[in-house]
């Protein structure tokens, strides 16, 4: 298969290119080439997708399938116009952020309501319009395509540092500040598993809308399995939403955050999507323990990005948490982590 990846120099795009080449496919990556390098075996054609004629270097090329990972409607529209009629299969990597309802648990792609798309004249997405812009991208692609609405993508080479925070932090041991309760949901996908499925979809010419995420599990399971995977000896201190927000500990990602935390009930449905259609269509997921170990090794050897609370910020928050508790009353905030916790 002659595969064109519009991107291919960073994280998911690189993982798709690497897996496709390993499977024996002819892989071309079309990108500016400034975000990173293409993996071994892939060919780079330099393009500028913001230029109205930016895909001209591909005019004489022939491909069997295209994978587009862009978040910008203008780029997607130009790619569809220039290439879609020339290939047998089209994949667009979208996002679960296209959904309008983050509260309702167990939603599926065929029934979940979408956000309104950005206006036709909008060329680029921003952090604030990300989900709406991806809806506009999906609409520009039209029918007869594989639309993969990816969830939280994690693993080696993750530039966001969100998931990486947890195996890195647990590896340090000691008392660990964690958000919410052990029963809160977490849902993610290893970048290598998502890449493998995307290549398989191109091979089999799968079409339709799918949520590209693994099954949901509890935050308690998530932390215990990560801790066991990295051989950590630590305790968990669970802090509630009121405490975290009152101490300016932020959600999801970035400075002063506890990564992967989203407050409830506002986001009760975000990490509980029904992804059985994806698994029935060939998506397989590796054990969380493998992802945690591999991500920690990558972070150590490559200096991978880590976002979240600094050690000093966490220490100060833990001190404030304990000071806020009645004297001599730890409640149920402390719990062991590591292998023993998995049997609880």
Secondary structure, 3 states (H helix, E strand, C coil): CEEEEECCCCHHHHHHHHHHHHCCCEEEEEECCCCCCCCCCCEEEECCCCCCCCCHHHCCCCCCEEEECCCCHHHHHHHHHHHHHHCCEEEEEEEHHHECCCCCCCCCCCCCCECCCCCCCCCCCCCCCHHHHHHHHHHHHCCCCEEEEECCEECCCCCCCCCHHHHHHHHHCEEEEEECCCCCEECCEEHHHHHHHHHHHHHHCCCEEEEECCCCEEHHHHHHHHHHHHCCCEEEEEECHHHHHHCCCEEECCCCEEECCCCCCCCCCCCCCCCHHHHHCCCCCCCHHHHHHHHHHHHHHHCCCCCCCCHHHHHHHHHHHHHHCCCCCCCCCEEECCHHHHHC
